[in-house]
Amino acid sequence: MLHEDDRDLMRAVSDYLHRVNELAARETVLARTPLGDLISEHLATDAERVSVVQEQISDHRLVDADIALEALSAEGAGRLVGVTGGDQRHHQGLSEFVSNGHVRYDVGPVDYAERAAGPDSSRRVVSLGVRLLHFEGAPVALAQRAAAPQYGRQTALVEVMAADAALVTRFLDALRRRMVELSVLRGQVLSFQHTEYGREAGATFVARPSVAAEDIVLPEGVLQEIIQHVVTIGTHRDALRGAGQHLKRGVLLYGPPGTGKTLTVRHLLSATPETTAVVLTGSSIRFVSAAAEIARTFQPAIVVLEDIDLVAMERHGSPQPLLFEVLDALDGLDGDADVSFIMTTNRVEVLERALAERPGRVDLAVEVPLPALPERRRLFRRYAHNLPYSDAALTGAAERAEGTTGSFAKELMRRTVLRAAQEERDPHDDDLVAELARLMDSRAQLTRTMLGSATDGSSPPPPHDHQTASFGWFAGS
């Protein structure tokens, strides 16, 4: 049984601990950090009483944000500082940097990350730092962060505070404008890929291709019609807008594999060096909304959707097929947007009904057929380069290779060179005849199929009288 003195001691200890806890809790609520003191001094007010406004930024726009913030900071006598606090600083925001009873955030080194600024260039950007600057003559404080999926943050983030809430709104408007004006994305060729931590899209730079018109072998007039629709409309955008005509266009290139659809697209990108382009292939087409946003922002622009038949009717986390997401992205652009959507497909029948049900999204459909004899002659001569084959041998080979594609001609020439190299001599006409016979043999049918040739060895269907047409004709109306 406890003595009364022991009970009194226990009551005293309990009262003491209770008071300590109350004081600790009060200090936790009221503790402003050293970094909070610096920000308060800059804002000339208690930063604990100032609201924070967040602006989420796609991580592929982080370089643009960094350039824009650096420019605004330079104009406003800005200062950039880092934040101490270990990994905890990646989980907490600007408000916690200002006031925190657990982590005493202070000025430290700035965190940087190296990010691509072009296909062959990069820029060191702030991945975590605090900027103190003036905008319109008034003090502003902001935290700049890169995306950090490992910490649960999928986008880049700018957190802004100022004593005047309206000033924050105007500052963010200025930031958005500068990001567009100074963007490293404008005029570049981009692609999207999956990130390590989920479905979020990551934009990457792609070197702009260099494909001349003479490198493309298509039936007479086909390439010219495509160029007219994609390139020439953009060249005369001012005249068309002045006449109240729309600029947005959708182009569908369809036909068997290996007939030159991708090469044609590459030429279009070569012929428009100042145009922003986004190229999506296969499952990356699910990022079409992000691609359309880039196209809308950085006009003139081209969005390429290659092999759309492979994923057209699939659903990638969406209740509707991917093809309808593509059409929605087209619908979301204003008619006077100088944007071309170019789709390619090997199986037009997969798309035809869906496109017919939503007319007007595609206003030019172009068939890219298997090469007829005149095109095969040009292909064989092109891929022969400087090889010492006679015109008669090349013409004869083109005549025998009915139903084949440019990929077939390219592979044939490689085999002839290899045949001669194995015998340590220069190639000659007999090599061309022999290797053509091997590739045209019935046992090589699968190889021909892989090279995009007709699968049954029959002649390709005759070309239509008009191989380019409006969408109305293509849909059968």
C-alpha positions as CSV (number, residue, x, y, z in Angstrom):
1,M,0.0,0.0,0.0
2,L,1.4,3.4,-1.1
3,H,2.3,5.9,1.5
4,E,0.6,9.3,1.3
5,D,4.0,11.0,0.6
6,D,4.5,8.7,-2.4
7,R,1.1,9.7,-3.7
8,D,1.9,13.4,-3.4
9,L,5.1,12.9,-5.3
10,M,3.4,11.0,-8.1
11,R,0.7,13.8,-8.4
12,A,3.5,16.4,-8.6
13,V,5.3,14.5,-11.3
14,S,2.1,14.0,-13.2
15,D,1.3,17.8,-13.0
16,Y,4.8,18.6,-14.1
17,L,4.7,16.3,-17.2
18,H,1.3,17.7,-18.1
19,R,2.6,21.3,-18.1
20,V,5.7,20.2,-20.1
21,N,3.5,18.7,-22.7
22,E,1.3,21.8,-22.9
23,L,4.3,24.0,-23.3
24,A,5.8,21.7,-26.0
25,A,2.6,21.7,-27.9
26,R,2.3,25.4,-27.8
27,E,5.9,25.8,-28.9
28,T,5.3,23.3,-31.8
29,V,2.4,25.4,-33.1
30,L,4.2,28.8,-32.8
31,A,7.8,27.8,-33.8
32,R,8.9,29.8,-36.8
33,T,12.0,28.4,-38.5
34,P,15.1,30.3,-39.3
35,L,14.1,30.1,-43.0
36,G,10.7,31.4,-42.0
37,D,12.4,34.4,-40.3
38,L,14.3,35.1,-43.6
39,I,11.1,34.9,-45.7
40,S,9.2,37.1,-43.1
41,E,12.0,39.7,-43.3
42,H,11.8,39.7,-47.1
43,L,8.0,40.0,-47.2
44,A,8.1,42.6,-44.4
45,T,5.3,40.7,-42.7
46,D,4.9,37.6,-40.6
47,A,5.1,34.8,-43.2
48,E,3.1,32.5,-40.9
49,R,0.1,34.6,-41.7
50,V,0.5,34.6,-45.4
51,S,-1.3,32.1,-47.7
52,V,0.6,29.9,-50.1
53,V,-0.7,29.4,-53.7
54,Q,0.4,26.3,-55.6
55,E,1.0,26.1,-59.4
56,Q,1.4,22.5,-60.7
57,I,3.7,22.2,-63.7
58,S,4.2,19.1,-65.9
59,D,7.6,17.9,-65.3
60,H,8.6,18.2,-69.0
61,R,7.9,21.9,-68.5
62,L,10.3,22.2,-65.6
63,V,13.1,23.6,-67.8
64,D,10.7,26.3,-69.1
65,A,9.7,27.2,-65.6
66,D,13.3,27.4,-64.4
67,I,14.2,29.7,-67.3
68,A,11.1,31.9,-66.7
69,L,11.7,32.1,-63.0
70,E,15.3,33.0,-63.5
71,A,14.3,35.8,-65.8
72,L,11.7,37.1,-63.4
73,S,14.1,36.8,-60.5
74,A,16.8,38.7,-62.5
75,E,14.3,41.5,-63.1
76,G,13.3,41.6,-59.5
77,A,16.6,41.7,-57.7
78,G,16.1,38.0,-56.8
79,R,18.0,35.8,-54.4
80,L,18.0,32.0,-54.6
81,V,18.6,29.8,-51.5
82,G,18.4,26.2,-50.6
83,V,16.7,24.4,-47.8
84,T,18.2,22.2,-45.0
85,G,16.2,19.4,-43.4
86,G,17.1,16.1,-44.9
87,D,14.5,14.0,-46.8
88,Q,11.7,15.6,-44.8
89,R,12.0,18.7,-46.9
90,H,10.8,16.7,-49.9
91,H,7.6,15.8,-48.1
92,Q,6.6,19.3,-46.8
93,G,5.7,22.5,-48.5
94,L,6.6,26.2,-48.2
95,S,4.2,26.7,-45.3
96,E,6.1,24.0,-43.3
97,F,9.4,25.6,-44.3
98,V,8.2,28.8,-42.6
99,S,6.7,27.3,-39.5
100,N,7.6,23.9,-38.1
101,G,8.1,22.7,-34.5
102,H,9.8,19.5,-35.6
103,V,12.3,20.5,-38.3
104,R,14.2,23.7,-38.0
105,Y,14.4,24.5,-41.7
106,D,17.3,26.9,-42.5
107,V,19.1,28.2,-45.5
108,G,21.2,25.6,-47.2
109,P,22.6,24.6,-50.6
110,V,20.2,24.6,-53.5
111,D,19.3,21.2,-55.0
112,Y,19.8,21.0,-58.8
113,A,18.9,18.4,-61.5
114,E,20.2,18.1,-65.1
115,R,17.4,18.1,-67.6
116,A,17.3,17.9,-71.4
117,A,16.8,21.2,-73.1
118,G,17.0,19.8,-76.6
119,P,18.1,16.6,-78.5
120,D,21.7,17.4,-77.9
121,S,21.7,19.9,-75.0
122,S,20.8,20.0,-71.3
123,R,20.3,22.6,-68.5
124,R,20.9,22.5,-64.8
125,V,17.6,23.4,-63.2
126,V,16.6,24.1,-59.6
127,S,14.9,20.9,-58.3
128,L,14.4,22.3,-54.8
129,G,15.1,25.9,-53.8
130,V,13.5,29.1,-52.5
131,R,13.5,32.4,-54.5
132,L,13.1,35.8,-52.8
133,L,12.4,38.5,-55.4
134,H,10.3,41.5,-56.2
135,F,7.5,41.7,-58.8
136,E,5.9,45.0,-59.7
137,G,8.0,46.5,-56.9
138,A,6.6,44.2,-54.2
139,P,8.3,41.3,-52.4
140,V,7.4,37.7,-53.4
141,A,8.7,34.4,-52.0
142,L,8.4,31.1,-53.7
143,A,9.6,27.5,-53.5
144,Q,10.5,25.7,-56.8
145,R,10.4,21.9,-57.0
146,A,10.9,19.2,-59.6
147,A,8.6,16.2,-59.7
148,A,9.6,13.5,-57.2
149,P,7.6,10.3,-57.9
150,Q,9.6,8.5,-55.3
151,Y,8.1,10.9,-52.7
152,G,4.6,10.8,-54.3
153,R,4.9,14.0,-56.2
154,Q,4.1,13.4,-59.9
155,T,4.4,17.0,-61.2
156,A,6.8,19.9,-60.7
157,L,5.5,22.6,-58.4
158,V,5.9,26.3,-57.7
159,E,4.5,27.6,-54.4
160,V,4.1,31.4,-54.1
161,M,3.4,33.7,-51.2
162,A,3.1,37.5,-51.0
163,A,1.3,39.9,-48.6
164,D,-1.0,40.9,-51.5
165,A,-3.0,37.9,-52.8
166,A,-3.8,39.7,-56.1
167,L,-0.1,40.1,-56.7
168,V,0.4,36.4,-56.5
169,T,-2.3,35.9,-59.2
170,R,-0.5,38.4,-61.5
171,F,2.8,36.9,-60.8
172,L,1.6,33.4,-61.8
173,D,0.1,34.9,-65.0
174,A,3.5,36.4,-65.8
175,L,5.2,33.1,-65.1
176,R,2.9,31.2,-67.5
177,R,3.5,33.8,-70.3
178,R,7.3,33.7,-69.8
179,M,7.2,29.9,-69.9
180,V,5.6,30.0,-73.3
181,E,7.8,32.9,-74.6
182,L,11.1,31.3,-73.5
183,S,10.2,27.6,-73.9
184,V,12.8,25.1,-75.1
185,L,10.0,23.0,-76.5
186,R,9.1,25.4,-79.3
187,G,10.2,24.2,-82.7
188,Q,11.4,20.8,-81.4
189,V,10.4,17.2,-82.2
190,L,9.2,15.5,-79.0
191,S,8.0,12.1,-78.0
192,F,6.4,10.7,-74.8
193,Q,7.3,7.7,-72.8
194,H,6.2,6.1,-69.5
195,T,7.9,7.1,-66.4
196,E,9.4,4.8,-63.9
197,Y,6.7,5.3,-61.3
198,G,3.5,5.0,-63.2
199,R,1.4,6.2,-66.1
200,E,2.5,9.8,-66.1
201,A,3.9,11.0,-69.4
202,G,7.5,12.1,-69.8
203,A,8.4,14.2,-72.9
204,T,11.7,13.5,-74.5
205,F,13.5,15.4,-77.3
206,V,14.0,13.6,-80.7
207,A,16.4,14.7,-83.3
208,R,14.6,16.2,-86.3
209,P,14.9,13.8,-89.2
210,S,16.4,14.8,-92.6
211,V,14.5,13.2,-95.4
212,A,14.5,14.8,-98.9
213,A,11.5,14.6,-101.2
214,E,13.6,12.6,-103.7
215,D,14.2,9.9,-101.0
216,I,10.5,9.1,-101.1
217,V,9.1,6.8,-103.9
218,L,5.3,7.1,-104.1
219,P,2.9,7.2,-107.1
220,E,2.9,10.4,-109.0
221,G,1.2,13.3,-107.2
222,V,0.6,11.5,-103.8
223,L,3.5,13.2,-101.9
224,Q,2.6,16.5,-103.4
225,E,-1.0,16.2,-102.2
226,I,0.1,15.5,-98.7
227,I,2.6,18.3,-98.7
228,Q,-0.1,20.7,-100.0
229,H,-2.4,19.8,-97.1
230,V,0.1,19.7,-94.2
231,V,2.8,22.2,-95.2
232,T,1.3,24.7,-97.7
233,I,-1.8,25.4,-95.6
234,G,0.6,26.5,-92.8
235,T,2.6,28.6,-95.2
236,H,-0.6,30.6,-96.1
237,R,-2.1,30.6,-92.6
238,D,-2.6,34.4,-92.6
239,A,-4.5,34.5,-95.8
240,L,-6.7,31.6,-94.8
241,R,-7.4,33.1,-91.4
242,G,-8.2,36.4,-93.0
243,A,-10.7,34.7,-95.2
244,G,-12.3,32.9,-92.2
245,Q,-11.0,29.5,-93.2
246,H,-9.9,26.9,-90.7
247,L,-6.3,25.7,-90.3
248,K,-6.7,22.6,-88.2
249,R,-6.4,19.5,-90.3
250,G,-6.4,15.8,-89.9
251,V,-4.6,13.5,-92.3
252,L,-4.8,9.7,-92.5
253,L,-2.1,7.8,-94.4
254,Y,-3.2,4.2,-94.9
255,G,-1.8,1.2,-96.8
256,P,0.3,-2.0,-96.3
257,P,3.4,-2.0,-94.1
258,G,6.7,-0.8,-95.7
259,T,5.1,1.3,-98.4
260,G,6.5,4.6,-97.2
261,K,4.1,6.1,-94.7
262,T,6.6,6.6,-91.9
263,L,9.2,7.9,-94.4
264,T,6.6,10.4,-95.7
265,V,6.0,11.6,-92.1
266,R,9.7,12.0,-91.6
267,H,9.9,14.2,-94.7
268,L,7.1,16.4,-93.5
269,L,9.0,17.0,-90.3
270,S,12.1,17.8,-92.3
271,A,10.2,20.2,-94.5
272,T,8.8,22.1,-91.4
273,P,12.0,22.9,-89.4
274,E,10.4,25.7,-87.3
275,T,7.3,23.6,-86.4
276,T,6.8,21.9,-83.0
277,A,6.1,18.2,-83.5
278,V,5.0,15.4,-81.1
279,V,5.4,11.9,-82.4
280,L,3.4,9.1,-80.6
281,T,3.7,5.5,-81.5
282,G,1.8,2.5,-80.3
283,S,0.9,2.6,-76.6
284,S,2.3,6.1,-76.2
285,I,-0.7,7.4,-78.2
286,R,-2.5,7.3,-74.8
287,F,-0.7,10.6,-74.1
288,V,-2.5,12.3,-77.0
289,S,-4.1,14.9,-74.7
290,A,-0.7,16.1,-73.5
291,A,0.5,16.1,-77.1
292,A,-2.5,18.2,-78.1
293,E,-1.8,20.7,-75.3
294,I,1.8,21.1,-76.5
295,A,0.6,21.6,-80.1
296,R,-2.0,24.2,-79.0
297,T,0.6,26.1,-77.0
298,F,3.4,26.0,-79.5
299,Q,1.8,26.5,-82.9
300,P,2.5,25.9,-85.7
301,A,2.6,22.2,-84.7
302,I,2.3,18.7,-86.0
303,V,1.0,15.7,-83.9
304,V,2.0,12.3,-85.4
305,L,0.1,9.2,-84.4
306,E,1.9,6.2,-85.9
307,D,0.4,2.7,-86.3
308,I,-2.8,3.9,-84.6
309,D,-4.6,0.6,-85.6
310,L,-2.5,-1.3,-83.1
311,V,-4.1,0.4,-80.1
312,A,-7.2,2.2,-81.6
313,M,-9.8,0.1,-79.8
314,E,-7.9,-0.5,-76.6
315,R,-8.8,1.2,-73.4
316,H,-5.8,2.5,-71.3
317,G,-7.4,3.4,-68.0
318,S,-10.3,5.1,-69.8
319,P,-13.9,4.1,-70.4
320,Q,-13.7,4.8,-74.1
321,P,-11.4,3.4,-76.8
322,L,-8.2,5.3,-77.4
323,L,-9.2,6.3,-80.9
324,F,-12.1,8.3,-79.4
325,E,-9.6,10.1,-77.1
326,V,-7.6,11.0,-80.2
327,L,-10.8,12.4,-81.9
328,D,-11.6,14.3,-78.7
329,A,-8.2,15.8,-78.7
330,L,-8.9,16.9,-82.3
331,D,-12.2,18.4,-81.3
332,G,-10.6,20.3,-78.4
333,L,-8.5,22.4,-80.8
334,D,-10.0,25.6,-82.2
335,G,-10.5,25.6,-86.0
336,D,-8.0,28.4,-86.5
337,A,-5.3,26.4,-84.6
338,D,-2.3,25.8,-87.0
339,V,-2.1,22.2,-86.0
340,S,-1.9,19.0,-88.2
341,F,-2.8,15.6,-86.9
342,I,-1.2,12.9,-89.0
343,M,-2.3,9.3,-88.4
344,T,-0.8,6.3,-90.1
345,T,-2.3,2.8,-90.2
346,N,-1.7,-0.5,-91.8
347,R,-5.3,-1.7,-91.3
348,V,-7.7,1.1,-92.3
349,E,-10.7,-1.2,-91.7
350,V,-10.1,-1.0,-87.9
351,L,-10.6,2.8,-88.0
352,E,-13.1,3.3,-90.9
353,R,-16.4,2.9,-89.0
354,A,-15.3,4.9,-86.0
355,L,-14.0,7.8,-88.2
356,A,-17.2,7.7,-90.4
357,E,-19.3,8.1,-87.3
358,R,-17.5,11.4,-86.4
359,P,-17.0,13.0,-89.8
360,G,-14.8,16.1,-90.3
361,R,-12.0,15.1,-87.9
362,V,-10.0,13.7,-90.8
363,D,-10.2,15.9,-93.9
364,L,-7.7,14.1,-96.1
365,A,-7.2,10.3,-96.5
366,V,-4.3,9.1,-98.6
367,E,-3.7,5.6,-99.7
368,V,0.0,4.6,-99.8
369,P,-0.2,1.4,-101.9
370,L,2.3,-1.3,-102.7
371,P,4.7,0.0,-105.3
372,A,3.7,-0.5,-108.9
373,L,6.4,-1.2,-111.5
374,P,7.5,2.4,-112.1
375,E,7.9,2.9,-108.3
376,R,9.8,-0.4,-108.0
377,R,12.2,0.6,-110.7
378,R,12.9,3.8,-108.8
379,L,13.3,1.9,-105.5
380,F,15.8,-0.6,-106.9
381,R,17.9,2.2,-108.5
382,R,17.8,4.2,-105.3
383,Y,18.9,1.3,-103.0
384,A,21.5,0.2,-105.5
385,H,23.4,3.5,-105.0
386,N,26.7,3.1,-106.7
387,L,26.7,-0.7,-107.0
388,P,27.8,-1.8,-110.5
389,Y,24.5,-3.3,-111.7
390,S,23.3,-2.7,-115.2
391,D,20.1,-0.8,-115.9
392,A,18.8,-4.0,-117.6
393,A,19.4,-6.1,-114.5
394,L,17.7,-3.6,-112.2
395,T,14.7,-3.2,-114.5
396,G,14.4,-7.0,-114.8
397,A,14.6,-7.4,-111.0
398,A,11.9,-4.8,-110.5
399,E,9.7,-6.6,-113.0
400,R,10.1,-9.9,-111.1
401,A,9.6,-8.4,-107.7
402,E,5.9,-7.7,-108.1
403,G,4.1,-7.1,-104.8
404,T,7.2,-6.1,-102.9
405,T,8.1,-2.9,-101.0
406,G,11.0,-0.5,-100.5
407,S,12.1,-2.6,-97.5
408,F,12.4,-5.6,-99.8
409,A,14.5,-3.7,-102.3
410,K,16.8,-2.4,-99.5
411,E,17.3,-5.9,-98.1
412,L,17.9,-7.4,-101.5
413,M,20.8,-5.0,-102.2
414,R,22.4,-5.8,-98.8
415,R,22.3,-9.5,-99.6
416,T,23.9,-9.0,-103.0
417,V,26.8,-7.1,-101.4
418,L,27.2,-9.7,-98.7
419,R,27.2,-12.5,-101.3
420,A,30.1,-10.8,-103.2
421,A,32.0,-9.9,-100.0
422,Q,32.0,-13.6,-98.9
423,E,33.8,-14.4,-102.2
424,E,36.1,-11.4,-101.8
425,R,35.0,-9.7,-105.1
426,D,32.8,-6.9,-106.3
427,P,29.1,-7.6,-106.8
428,H,27.7,-8.0,-110.4
429,D,24.4,-8.7,-112.1
430,D,24.5,-12.4,-111.4
431,D,24.4,-11.7,-107.6
432,L,21.3,-9.6,-108.1
433,V,19.6,-12.4,-110.1
434,A,20.6,-15.1,-107.6
435,E,19.6,-13.2,-104.4
436,L,16.3,-12.1,-106.0
437,A,15.5,-15.7,-106.8
438,R,16.2,-16.7,-103.2
439,L,13.9,-14.0,-101.8
440,M,11.1,-14.7,-104.2
441,D,11.2,-18.4,-103.5
442,S,8.1,-19.8,-101.8
443,R,10.2,-20.8,-98.8
444,A,11.0,-17.1,-98.2
445,Q,7.4,-16.1,-98.1
446,L,7.5,-15.2,-94.4
447,T,10.6,-13.2,-94.9
448,R,8.8,-11.2,-97.7
449,T,5.9,-10.7,-95.3
450,M,8.3,-9.3,-92.7
451,L,9.6,-6.9,-95.3
452,G,6.1,-5.6,-96.0
453,S,5.5,-7.5,-99.3
454,A,2.2,-9.1,-100.4
455,T,1.6,-12.2,-98.2
456,D,0.2,-14.5,-100.9
457,G,2.7,-13.7,-103.6
458,S,0.0,-12.3,-105.8
459,S,0.0,-8.9,-107.5
460,P,-1.0,-5.9,-105.5
461,P,-4.5,-4.5,-106.2
462,P,-4.5,-1.8,-109.0
463,P,-4.3,1.7,-107.6
464,H,-7.4,3.8,-107.5
465,D,-7.9,6.5,-110.1
466,H,-7.7,9.0,-107.2
467,Q,-5.4,7.9,-104.5
468,T,-6.0,11.0,-102.4
469,A,-9.4,12.0,-101.4
470,S,-11.5,14.0,-98.9
471,F,-12.7,12.1,-95.8
472,G,-16.2,12.0,-97.2
473,W,-15.0,9.8,-100.1
474,F,-12.9,7.7,-97.8
475,A,-15.9,7.0,-95.5
476,G,-17.9,5.8,-98.4
477,S,-20.4,8.7,-98.4
